Amino acid sequence: MGAVVEPKVFLLGETQANQEGINQLLEHLGVPDWSSDAESSAELLTEIYGR
């Protein structure tokens, strides 16, 4: 039988990026110092989703 995992949900954005949710996700992934030079919420969310 496989490992039992608990899913986690992070609110990253709606019509704009949610920085608190993004920070929680980055902390969870072990990269709290990651940053982006995105100029809009859409760019930022696309970059995060692509990684």
C-alpha positions as CSV (number, residue, x, y, z in Angstrom):
1,M,0.0,0.0,0.0
2,G,1.3,3.5,-0.8
3,A,2.1,6.2,1.6
4,V,-0.8,8.2,3.1
5,V,-0.6,11.9,2.4
6,E,-2.7,14.9,3.5
7,P,-3.4,17.2,0.6
8,K,-2.7,20.9,1.1
9,V,-4.6,23.8,-0.5
10,F,-3.2,27.3,-1.0
11,L,-5.1,30.3,-2.3
12,L,-2.7,31.9,-4.8
13,G,-5.0,34.3,-6.4
14,E,-8.4,35.2,-7.7
15,T,-8.4,38.3,-9.9
16,Q,-5.1,39.3,-8.3
17,A,-2.3,37.4,-6.7
18,N,-2.7,36.6,-3.0
19,Q,0.8,37.2,-1.5
20,E,0.0,35.5,1.8
21,G,-1.1,32.3,0.0
22,I,2.0,32.5,-2.3
23,N,4.2,32.9,0.8
24,Q,2.6,29.9,2.4
25,L,3.2,27.8,-0.7
26,L,6.8,28.9,-1.1
27,E,7.4,28.1,2.6
28,H,5.8,24.7,2.2
29,L,7.9,23.9,-0.9
30,G,11.1,24.9,1.0
31,V,11.9,28.0,-1.1
32,P,10.7,30.9,1.0
33,D,13.2,33.3,-0.6
34,W,12.1,32.7,-4.2
35,S,11.2,35.9,-5.9
36,S,9.9,37.0,-9.3
37,D,10.2,40.1,-11.5
38,A,6.7,39.7,-12.8
39,E,4.9,43.0,-13.5
40,S,1.4,41.8,-13.0
41,S,-0.6,39.2,-11.0
42,A,-1.3,37.3,-14.2
43,E,2.4,37.1,-15.0
44,L,3.3,36.1,-11.4
45,L,0.6,33.3,-11.2
46,T,1.6,32.0,-14.6
47,E,5.3,31.8,-13.5
48,I,4.4,30.0,-10.3
49,Y,2.1,27.5,-12.1
50,G,4.8,26.8,-14.6
51,R,7.3,25.9,-11.9
